[in-house]
């Protein structure tokens, strides 16, 4: 009877261990997917920010060119 009780206890312990292992692996899988989604969103936001910065630099560059032309024109008039 003790042998049977030990076997049943061992089987239940094995099943519980397998269930716990499966639950932990699913949690890790979900966490990895969530982290990847966050990284992907961050990458997209960085790309958008760099695009906006590039556009702002282009506008500033055009303004500098206009100012240089204005200054050159004023200097030439004197």
Phi and psi in radians as a Rosetta constraint file:
Dihedral C 1 N 2 CA 2 C 2 CIRCULARHARMONIC -1.109 0.35
Dihedral N 2 CA 2 C 2 N 3 CIRCULARHARMONIC -0.673 0.35
Dihedral C 2 N 3 CA 3 C 3 CIRCULARHARMONIC -1.080 0.35
Dihedral N 3 CA 3 C 3 N 4 CIRCULARHARMONIC -0.770 0.35
Dihedral C 3 N 4 CA 4 C 4 CIRCULARHARMONIC -1.135 0.35
Dihedral N 4 CA 4 C 4 N 5 CIRCULARHARMONIC -0.745 0.35
Dihedral C 4 N 5 CA 5 C 5 CIRCULARHARMONIC -1.105 0.35
Dihedral N 5 CA 5 C 5 N 6 CIRCULARHARMONIC -0.715 0.35
Dihedral C 5 N 6 CA 6 C 6 CIRCULARHARMONIC -1.150 0.35
Dihedral N 6 CA 6 C 6 N 7 CIRCULARHARMONIC -0.688 0.35
Dihedral C 6 N 7 CA 7 C 7 CIRCULARHARMONIC -1.135 0.35
Dihedral N 7 CA 7 C 7 N 8 CIRCULARHARMONIC -0.743 0.35
Dihedral C 7 N 8 CA 8 C 8 CIRCULARHARMONIC -1.142 0.35
Dihedral N 8 CA 8 C 8 N 9 CIRCULARHARMONIC -0.752 0.35
Dihedral C 8 N 9 CA 9 C 9 CIRCULARHARMONIC -1.081 0.35
Dihedral N 9 CA 9 C 9 N 10 CIRCULARHARMONIC -0.738 0.35
Dihedral C 9 N 10 CA 10 C 10 CIRCULARHARMONIC -1.116 0.35
Dihedral N 10 CA 10 C 10 N 11 CIRCULARHARMONIC -0.728 0.35
Dihedral C 10 N 11 CA 11 C 11 CIRCULARHARMONIC -1.138 0.35
Dihedral N 11 CA 11 C 11 N 12 CIRCULARHARMONIC -0.751 0.35
Dihedral C 11 N 12 CA 12 C 12 CIRCULARHARMONIC -1.117 0.35
Dihedral N 12 CA 12 C 12 N 13 CIRCULARHARMONIC -0.744 0.35
Dihedral C 12 N 13 CA 13 C 13 CIRCULARHARMONIC -1.070 0.35
Dihedral N 13 CA 13 C 13 N 14 CIRCULARHARMONIC -0.715 0.35
Dihedral C 13 N 14 CA 14 C 14 CIRCULARHARMONIC -1.131 0.35
Dihedral N 14 CA 14 C 14 N 15 CIRCULARHARMONIC -0.742 0.35
Dihedral C 14 N 15 CA 15 C 15 CIRCULARHARMONIC -1.110 0.35
Dihedral N 15 CA 15 C 15 N 16 CIRCULARHARMONIC -0.769 0.35
Dihedral C 15 N 16 CA 16 C 16 CIRCULARHARMONIC -1.127 0.35
Dihedral N 16 CA 16 C 16 N 17 CIRCULARHARMONIC -0.670 0.35
Dihedral C 16 N 17 CA 17 C 17 CIRCULARHARMONIC -1.125 0.35
Dihedral N 17 CA 17 C 17 N 18 CIRCULARHARMONIC -0.761 0.35
Dihedral C 17 N 18 CA 18 C 18 CIRCULARHARMONIC -1.118 0.35
Dihedral N 18 CA 18 C 18 N 19 CIRCULARHARMONIC -0.710 0.35
Dihedral C 18 N 19 CA 19 C 19 CIRCULARHARMONIC -1.119 0.35
Dihedral N 19 CA 19 C 19 N 20 CIRCULARHARMONIC -0.735 0.35
Dihedral C 19 N 20 CA 20 C 20 CIRCULARHARMONIC -1.129 0.35
Dihedral N 20 CA 20 C 20 N 21 CIRCULARHARMONIC -0.745 0.35
Dihedral C 20 N 21 CA 21 C 21 CIRCULARHARMONIC -1.065 0.35
Dihedral N 21 CA 21 C 21 N 22 CIRCULARHARMONIC -0.778 0.35
Dihedral C 21 N 22 CA 22 C 22 CIRCULARHARMONIC -1.105 0.35
Dihedral N 22 CA 22 C 22 N 23 CIRCULARHARMONIC -0.782 0.35
Dihedral C 22 N 23 CA 23 C 23 CIRCULARHARMONIC -1.084 0.35
Dihedral N 23 CA 23 C 23 N 24 CIRCULARHARMONIC -0.751 0.35
Dihedral C 23 N 24 CA 24 C 24 CIRCULARHARMONIC -1.119 0.35
Dihedral N 24 CA 24 C 24 N 25 CIRCULARHARMONIC -0.710 0.35
Dihedral C 24 N 25 CA 25 C 25 CIRCULARHARMONIC -1.173 0.35
Dihedral N 25 CA 25 C 25 N 26 CIRCULARHARMONIC -0.618 0.35
Dihedral C 25 N 26 CA 26 C 26 CIRCULARHARMONIC -1.181 0.35
Dihedral N 26 CA 26 C 26 N 27 CIRCULARHARMONIC -0.678 0.35
Dihedral C 26 N 27 CA 27 C 27 CIRCULARHARMONIC -1.104 0.35
Dihedral N 27 CA 27 C 27 N 28 CIRCULARHARMONIC -0.753 0.35
Dihedral C 27 N 28 CA 28 C 28 CIRCULARHARMONIC -1.139 0.35
Dihedral N 28 CA 28 C 28 N 29 CIRCULARHARMONIC -0.688 0.35
Dihedral C 28 N 29 CA 29 C 29 CIRCULARHARMONIC -1.101 0.35
Dihedral N 29 CA 29 C 29 N 30 CIRCULARHARMONIC -0.803 0.35
Dihedral C 29 N 30 CA 30 C 30 CIRCULARHARMONIC -1.100 0.35
Dihedral N 30 CA 30 C 30 N 31 CIRCULARHARMONIC -0.753 0.35
Dihedral C 30 N 31 CA 31 C 31 CIRCULARHARMONIC -1.108 0.35
Dihedral N 31 CA 31 C 31 N 32 CIRCULARHARMONIC -0.705 0.35
Dihedral C 31 N 32 CA 32 C 32 CIRCULARHARMONIC -1.143 0.35
Dihedral N 32 CA 32 C 32 N 33 CIRCULARHARMONIC -0.728 0.35
Dihedral C 32 N 33 CA 33 C 33 CIRCULARHARMONIC -1.122 0.35
Dihedral N 33 CA 33 C 33 N 34 CIRCULARHARMONIC -0.721 0.35
Dihedral C 33 N 34 CA 34 C 34 CIRCULARHARMONIC -1.138 0.35
Dihedral N 34 CA 34 C 34 N 35 CIRCULARHARMONIC -0.763 0.35
Dihedral C 34 N 35 CA 35 C 35 CIRCULARHARMONIC -1.086 0.35
Dihedral N 35 CA 35 C 35 N 36 CIRCULARHARMONIC -0.723 0.35
Dihedral C 35 N 36 CA 36 C 36 CIRCULARHARMONIC -1.109 0.35
Dihedral N 36 CA 36 C 36 N 37 CIRCULARHARMONIC -0.723 0.35
Dihedral C 36 N 37 CA 37 C 37 CIRCULARHARMONIC -1.098 0.35
Dihedral N 37 CA 37 C 37 N 38 CIRCULARHARMONIC -0.708 0.35
Dihedral C 37 N 38 CA 38 C 38 CIRCULARHARMONIC -1.100 0.35
Dihedral N 38 CA 38 C 38 N 39 CIRCULARHARMONIC -0.778 0.35
Dihedral C 38 N 39 CA 39 C 39 CIRCULARHARMONIC -1.093 0.35
Dihedral N 39 CA 39 C 39 N 40 CIRCULARHARMONIC -0.698 0.35
Dihedral C 39 N 40 CA 40 C 40 CIRCULARHARMONIC -1.121 0.35
Dihedral N 40 CA 40 C 40 N 41 CIRCULARHARMONIC -0.788 0.35
Dihedral C 40 N 41 CA 41 C 41 CIRCULARHARMONIC -1.095 0.35
Dihedral N 41 CA 41 C 41 N 42 CIRCULARHARMONIC -0.725 0.35
Dihedral C 41 N 42 CA 42 C 42 CIRCULARHARMONIC -1.072 0.35
Dihedral N 42 CA 42 C 42 N 43 CIRCULARHARMONIC -0.723 0.35
Dihedral C 42 N 43 CA 43 C 43 CIRCULARHARMONIC -1.094 0.35
Dihedral N 43 CA 43 C 43 N 44 CIRCULARHARMONIC -0.739 0.35
Dihedral C 43 N 44 CA 44 C 44 CIRCULARHARMONIC -1.136 0.35
Dihedral N 44 CA 44 C 44 N 45 CIRCULARHARMONIC -0.706 0.35
Dihedral C 44 N 45 CA 45 C 45 CIRCULARHARMONIC -1.148 0.35
Dihedral N 45 CA 45 C 45 N 46 CIRCULARHARMONIC -0.700 0.35
Dihedral C 45 N 46 CA 46 C 46 CIRCULARHARMONIC -1.096 0.35
Dihedral N 46 CA 46 C 46 N 47 CIRCULARHARMONIC -0.723 0.35
Dihedral C 46 N 47 CA 47 C 47 CIRCULARHARMONIC -1.090 0.35
Dihedral N 47 CA 47 C 47 N 48 CIRCULARHARMONIC -0.764 0.35
Dihedral C 47 N 48 CA 48 C 48 CIRCULARHARMONIC -1.101 0.35
Dihedral N 48 CA 48 C 48 N 49 CIRCULARHARMONIC -0.732 0.35
Dihedral C 48 N 49 CA 49 C 49 CIRCULARHARMONIC -1.100 0.35
Dihedral N 49 CA 49 C 49 N 50 CIRCULARHARMONIC -0.755 0.35
Dihedral C 49 N 50 CA 50 C 50 CIRCULARHARMONIC -1.125 0.35
Dihedral N 50 CA 50 C 50 N 51 CIRCULARHARMONIC -0.648 0.35
Dihedral C 50 N 51 CA 51 C 51 CIRCULARHARMONIC -1.106 0.35
Dihedral N 51 CA 51 C 51 N 52 CIRCULARHARMONIC -0.796 0.35
Dihedral C 51 N 52 CA 52 C 52 CIRCULARHARMONIC -1.095 0.35
Dihedral N 52 CA 52 C 52 N 53 CIRCULARHARMONIC -0.736 0.35
Dihedral C 52 N 53 CA 53 C 53 CIRCULARHARMONIC -1.094 0.35
Dihedral N 53 CA 53 C 53 N 54 CIRCULARHARMONIC -0.736 0.35
Dihedral C 53 N 54 CA 54 C 54 CIRCULARHARMONIC -1.057 0.35
Dihedral N 54 CA 54 C 54 N 55 CIRCULARHARMONIC -0.727 0.35
Dihedral C 54 N 55 CA 55 C 55 CIRCULARHARMONIC -1.135 0.35
Dihedral N 55 CA 55 C 55 N 56 CIRCULARHARMONIC -0.722 0.35
Dihedral C 55 N 56 CA 56 C 56 CIRCULARHARMONIC -1.128 0.35
Dihedral N 56 CA 56 C 56 N 57 CIRCULARHARMONIC -0.696 0.35
Dihedral C 56 N 57 CA 57 C 57 CIRCULARHARMONIC -1.103 0.35
Dihedral N 57 CA 57 C 57 N 58 CIRCULARHARMONIC -0.704 0.35
Dihedral C 57 N 58 CA 58 C 58 CIRCULARHARMONIC -1.094 0.35
Dihedral N 58 CA 58 C 58 N 59 CIRCULARHARMONIC -0.753 0.35
Dihedral C 58 N 59 CA 59 C 59 CIRCULARHARMONIC -1.100 0.35
Dihedral N 59 CA 59 C 59 N 60 CIRCULARHARMONIC -0.790 0.35
Dihedral C 59 N 60 CA 60 C 60 CIRCULARHARMONIC -1.101 0.35
Dihedral N 60 CA 60 C 60 N 61 CIRCULARHARMONIC -0.681 0.35
Dihedral C 60 N 61 CA 61 C 61 CIRCULARHARMONIC -1.080 0.35
Dihedral N 61 CA 61 C 61 N 62 CIRCULARHARMONIC -0.765 0.35
Dihedral C 61 N 62 CA 62 C 62 CIRCULARHARMONIC -1.102 0.35
Dihedral N 62 CA 62 C 62 N 63 CIRCULARHARMONIC -0.677 0.35
Dihedral C 62 N 63 CA 63 C 63 CIRCULARHARMONIC -1.131 0.35
Dihedral N 63 CA 63 C 63 N 64 CIRCULARHARMONIC -0.721 0.35
Dihedral C 63 N 64 CA 64 C 64 CIRCULARHARMONIC -1.106 0.35
Dihedral N 64 CA 64 C 64 N 65 CIRCULARHARMONIC -0.737 0.35
Dihedral C 64 N 65 CA 65 C 65 CIRCULARHARMONIC -1.077 0.35
Dihedral N 65 CA 65 C 65 N 66 CIRCULARHARMONIC -0.753 0.35
Dihedral C 65 N 66 CA 66 C 66 CIRCULARHARMONIC -1.102 0.35
Dihedral N 66 CA 66 C 66 N 67 CIRCULARHARMONIC -0.754 0.35
Dihedral C 66 N 67 CA 67 C 67 CIRCULARHARMONIC -1.097 0.35
Dihedral N 67 CA 67 C 67 N 68 CIRCULARHARMONIC -0.716 0.35
Dihedral C 67 N 68 CA 68 C 68 CIRCULARHARMONIC -1.074 0.35
Dihedral N 68 CA 68 C 68 N 69 CIRCULARHARMONIC -0.713 0.35
Dihedral C 68 N 69 CA 69 C 69 CIRCULARHARMONIC -1.143 0.35
Dihedral N 69 CA 69 C 69 N 70 CIRCULARHARMONIC -0.728 0.35
Dihedral C 69 N 70 CA 70 C 70 CIRCULARHARMONIC -1.083 0.35
Dihedral N 70 CA 70 C 70 N 71 CIRCULARHARMONIC -0.824 0.35
Dihedral C 70 N 71 CA 71 C 71 CIRCULARHARMONIC -1.110 0.35
Dihedral N 71 CA 71 C 71 N 72 CIRCULARHARMONIC -0.761 0.35
Dihedral C 71 N 72 CA 72 C 72 CIRCULARHARMONIC -1.083 0.35
Dihedral N 72 CA 72 C 72 N 73 CIRCULARHARMONIC -0.721 0.35
Dihedral C 72 N 73 CA 73 C 73 CIRCULARHARMONIC -1.091 0.35
Dihedral N 73 CA 73 C 73 N 74 CIRCULARHARMONIC -0.749 0.35
Dihedral C 73 N 74 CA 74 C 74 CIRCULARHARMONIC -1.143 0.35
Dihedral N 74 CA 74 C 74 N 75 CIRCULARHARMONIC -0.722 0.35
Dihedral C 74 N 75 CA 75 C 75 CIRCULARHARMONIC -1.147 0.35
Dihedral N 75 CA 75 C 75 N 76 CIRCULARHARMONIC -0.690 0.35
Dihedral C 75 N 76 CA 76 C 76 CIRCULARHARMONIC -1.139 0.35
Dihedral N 76 CA 76 C 76 N 77 CIRCULARHARMONIC -0.565 0.35
Dihedral C 76 N 77 CA 77 C 77 CIRCULARHARMONIC -1.219 0.35
Dihedral N 77 CA 77 C 77 N 78 CIRCULARHARMONIC -0.432 0.35
